[in-house]
């Protein structure tokens, strides 16, 4: 399934192939399918069992534009400018399917009570799929959720990822002949440039760890026409949604100021606004222990050769193989209290129900997610082995949650309550 999805990459909200084969497989295994969740064509929930607890496993399957690559240790597109699985979501969702199918067999064997769900979540890469699903309430009755991400090490992700707003600003001015009557024109592109300058001055006056990046998505048509329309797309990230809301307020004022300066108009649209993730210690610890209980990673000579050759294009080139593909498992290798640069819509789910997350070794150290090297290795046994380790850890953990081993559900909920600190979840779009 992971190979099949890798072979048929589709980008955000268009993942008909991946969601289709997953639904079919889960249906064949006796799961009930709820389709079109949150009004999204490629979102679904597959369910088995009855009563509480209700345990969810989150899957993703969207690819990235422009990251097409063959299974080759050197750069070689499969399709010019085509999409590719440079974030390994072909593995991410499939591990979830694998985990719930295994779990269902075990539940039947032991006559276990409780409900398990697989959440087919589209469009993680544009950070909004789970927000739309959350708005429809599908995560509300969960007792806990589990997920993972392909990475370059085996670890629990006991760290918070940043909240982020994805927002587009559209300026509208007045067109004019740029040489014959420039005085009649009001350049929307000038507004965009002045806005960007304002934001670049703001950089010094935002909390540490803030990230602000943009691309100009529309800069006009030709130099001899004063641009009537221009657009700029911003990602603003911070350690919490509240912090990002503060930064967003200031950036919106800068946009208004830029429009005022040269008499244009501005409108904005929020594309996605996920929360920061709330790392749940009791769940992460349990997932870590269950990763230790799972079959360890082992590689063949062929896989070793592939990875060593791929590493020629990585900053880790020449490192010994054991350091390139670590098989060790660590609890929390991240810096406590510091949020990890990068964002995910898993943040929203982690504000609705206790959520545990792990990463496994699916690519050599030095591989950046969203690169051709990542696409290449996520289509090989190296990726699939990491995927099976993740599936095993999630299935074992979901089993422990179903039997509420050592009152883990209560502990997870207590941690969740403390982290949320009395605040209610509100969808950012
Ligand atoms: Zn990803």
Boltz pocket constraint, residues with backbone or C-beta under 6 A from the ligand:
constraints:
  - pocket:
      binder: B
      contacts: [[A, 87], [A, 88], [A, 89], [A, 124], [A, 149]]
      max_distance: 6.0
